[in-house]
Amino acid sequence: MTIRALLSVLADGKFHSGQELGQHLGISRSAIWKHMRRLEEEGLEIYSVKGRGYRIPGGLDLLNLDLLNKSLSPALRQKLGDIDLQLNAASTNASAMQDCLRGNCHGNLYLAEQQSAGRGRRGRTWVSPFGRNLYFSLVWRFEQGVGALEGLSLVVGLALVQALEEMGLAGAQLKWPNDLLVNGRKLAGILLEINGETSGACQVVIGVGINVAMPYQQGEQIDQPWTDLTTEMRTESLSRNGVLAACLNQLVPLLIQFSEGGFVEFAQHWQEYNAHQGKSITLQVGDNEISGVCQGVDASGALLLDTGQGVQTYHGGEISIQRV
């Protein structure tokens, strides 16, 4: 709690002396210094000026459970279970999966200010600087078994893009099966992990990462074109709590709808955001590359690809654009 209390004071972006911070937290100035070193080691930028104290440039927009709960509709909050907020987690998906192994975690939400081992698809690293973006995982229980989950990642993407549109983001598109793009640059990603039986009830950990205000230095570590909400919406005043609440307000109702009727009800709507409709693409499936023209998705969420030998259906793989 000491670190969180310290960050709450420094969140205003102003200078605070070591003596002031120590008095506020009831600890020594040397303890304050040690906490500052720890925060710097975790990648947080801190200015230290003799005679003035410490400050975090630009301040911090910390996640706040009170603000989040107030921003969620009362009916939706009842659908959620426990909310776990950590300053630093290996990954929110890992935290959620550990709890799922212990029992029913339906509706539990896992949040982190920073991830030390954030993951994307195919084991890629998800760059996760402290307090700048959103990293969260929601556990949802489905009774129909793994076979009924086709199209789930597409529904999650649809919920996110609708939430961000409501906040004023223009031009967001969906890349099959689990990315949000703006002008071809990655804004958000989805990673689903399943705990349960193939034919019985299972719990799905729905992991989401959204770039809100990615620092340029950390962004240089990303191995593909990327963007963030601050850039695309041309504002410095975005609330991460507000973005998270907007996403949950869209996501939970769609998960309930999906659990009742599957993807078929969403197929046409998802297609409206398809980033690659009618484009020549290459689909990487294992060690194989299949080239063709994207024809959208079918009622199960599978990719439809015209390979020149008819339209083929694919349930997995990774899309890249063919370069002329």
N, C-alpha and C positions, 0 to 999 in steps of 0.2 A: 504493500500500500504506500510505502514511503516514496517509491519511484513515481507512482501515479499521482500522488499529492504534489510532488515536485514538478512534474510535467504540467499539472493543472495551473500552477502559478506561472510557469514559464510560457504557457500557451498564448499569453497576450503579446508576445514578441518584444516586450520591453526589458530593459536591464533590471536585474535584481541582485543585490549584493549577497555575498556568501553569508554575512551576518544576518541579513533580513530573512533569507531562506532558512537558515538554521533555526532562528527564533520561531518562524512560522511552523516548522516541522518538528521542533523539539529535539534537534540533533546538532552535533558540532559542525563547525565550518570545515574541518578535515573530512567529516563524513559526507558533507555536500560535495566537496572536491572529488571524492572517490565515486560518488554517484554520477557526477558529470563525466568522469573518465569512462565509466561503464556505458553511458549513453552514447558517447562519441565512438566507442568501440563497436556499438551496434549500428553505426552509420548515421546517427543524428548530428546535424551540423549545429555546433554551439559556439558562439562568440564569447570570449573571455577578455575583459579589458580591466586592467589594474585600476582600482579606485572606483569602478562602476559596477563590476560584477559580471553576471552571465545573462545572455539572451539567446533565444532561438530566432534566427532571421525569418521574418514573415510569420512568426508564431506557429501555432498548431491548432488544427481542427480535430480534437480528440473525439473518439466515439463515446457516446454518453447514453447509458441505458434509459435514464429518465426521459431524455429528449426523444429517443427512439420510440419508447412506449407511448408517448403522447402523440407521436406522428402516425402511429398505426391505428387503423379503425378498431374499436372495441371488439367487434365480432371476429376480426382477423386475429387479434392478440390472443383470443381464447383458443384459436386453432394451433398456436405455437406452444411449445413446452418450455423447458429451461433455456436461458440464454447465457452462454459462457463467453466472457470477454477476457482475453489475455493480452498483455502488452506484447509478448513475443511467443509465438508458437512455431514448432517445426513446420506444420501446415495445419490449417483448420480442418482439412479433410482427414489428416492423420488423427487429430484429436477426436473427431466425430467417429471414425472407424473404431478406435479403441473403446469408446463407450458403447458402440453398437455390439461389440463382441461380448459385452457384459449383460446386455438385455435390451428391452424396448426403448428406443430413443426417439420415437415418432414426434416430429414437430420441434425437436431441439435445434437451437441455432448456435453456431460457433463463430466467434469473431476474433480477429487479431489485429493489433495495430501494425504488426510486422511479422513476416514469416522468414524463418532462417533456412527453410528447405521447401519453399513453395514449388508446386509441380504443375506442369501443363500436360498436354497429351504426349504420349510416347516418351515419357520420362524427362521431358524438357524442364529446365528451370524456369519458374515464374518469378521474375524480378519483383521484390516486395519491400520497397523502402518504408521506413517507419512513418506512420501517420499521414501518408500522402494519398494512398489509393484505398480501395476496398477489397478485403479478402474475407469471404464468409462461406460457411457450409451449412446447409439445411438438411436435416434427416427427414425422409418421408417414407412411410410404410405403404406397400402395395400388396394386396392380397392375392393377385392373379398370377404371381410368379414372374420370372425373368422374361419369359417369352412375350408378355404383355407390355414390356417397357420400350418396345421399338418406337422411335420418334420422341422419346422423353426429352433428350437434349435439345431437340428442335423447339419443343414447347417452352423449355426454360429460356432459350434464346429469344423466342417471341415475347415472352413476358418482360424480359429485360429491355428489349428495343421499344416496346410500348410504354414502359415506365419512363425511359429516357426521353421519348418523344413528348410525353406529357410535361416533362420538365423544360422542354424547349429545344431539345437537340434535333437538328434537321439532318436528313440524309443518311441515317444509319441503315446498314444492310446486314443480312445474315449469311455467313459462309457455312455451308453444310460441312460437318454436322453440328459444330459447337462454338463458333466465333462470331463476334460482332465487329463489323468494319465500318469505317467512315472514309470515303475516298480511297478504298483499298488498303487502308491502314488499320491495324488491329487495335480495337478499343477495349474489348473484353473477351474473356474465354470461360468455358464451362468444362468441368471435369466430373464425370459421374463414376462412383464406385459403389459396388453392390455387396451387401452382406445378407446371405440367406440361401434358401434352397432354390434350385432351378425351377421346380414345378410348384412350389408352395409360396407362402408369404415371404417377402423380403423387405429389407430396409435399404433405401438408396441414399447415399451421401451425395448431395448436389453441391459441388464446389463452384464458386464464382469468384473471378477476379476482374475488377473494373479499374482501369487507369483513370484516376480523378485528377491528380496534379503530379504527374511523374517528374521528378527532378531530372534535368538533362544528363547529369553525370551518371546516374543509375540507368537512365534510358539507353545510354550507349552500350550497355551490356546485352540488350535485346537483339536477337539475331534476325529480325524481320522488321519491316516498316510498322511503326506504331504511332498512336496518337493518344490524347487524353481529353477528358471532358472540359477541363479548363481552357484548353486550346480551341476545341471545336465550338464551345459555347461563348468563347471570348469574354470570360468573366473570372474574377479572382475570388468571388464571394460564394462559391458553391459549398453547401454543407454536406459533408459525408454522411451525417446522420439522416439528412433529408433524402439523399440519393438512395441510401439503404432502405429507408422506409418506403419510398416510392417503388423500389424493386420488389419488396416483400408484399406490398399491397396488390401488386399485379401477379406475382408468382404463386402465392398460396391459392387463390381462386382457380387459377389455371391448372394447378396440380390436382385439385379436387375434381375439376371437370375431366382432366385426362384419366384419372383413376376410374371414372365412371364410363367413359366412352372411347378411350384410346386416342390415337392421333388423327383419325379420319376427320374429326370435326375441325381440326386446325390446318389441314393440308393446304387449302386454298389461301387462307390468310397468310401462312408462312411464305407461300410462293410470291406474295406481293413484295416481300423483302429480300428475295433471293438475289444475292450479289452476282451470280454467275449464269443467270438464265440466258440461254441462247449463245453463250460464249464457248469458245474452244478451250477445253481444259485437259489437264492430265490428272488421272486418279492413281495415286500410289496405294496399292493393296499388297502388303507384305513386300516381296521383292519384285513384284510385277507392276508395270506402268501401263495404264489403259488410256488412250487418247480418244476424245470425242467431243460432241457438243452437248452441253448441259440442257436437259429437258425438264428440270425441276425435280419434284419428289412424288412418290405415289402415296396411297392412303395409309401406308404403314410408316412413312418417313424415309423409305429407301431412295437413294439417288437414281435418277433416270438419265442414262447416258447413251446418246446416239453415236455408235462407233462406226457407222457406215455399213454395218451389217445388221441393222435393226436396233431398236432401243433395248438396252440391257439394264438390269436392275442390280444395284450394289448396296449392301447393308453396312459396309465399313470401308475405311480408306481415308486418304487425305488429298485434298484438291490443291493443285497449283495451276496457274494460268499459263497457257502455251505462249511462248514468245516467238514472234515472227522474225 
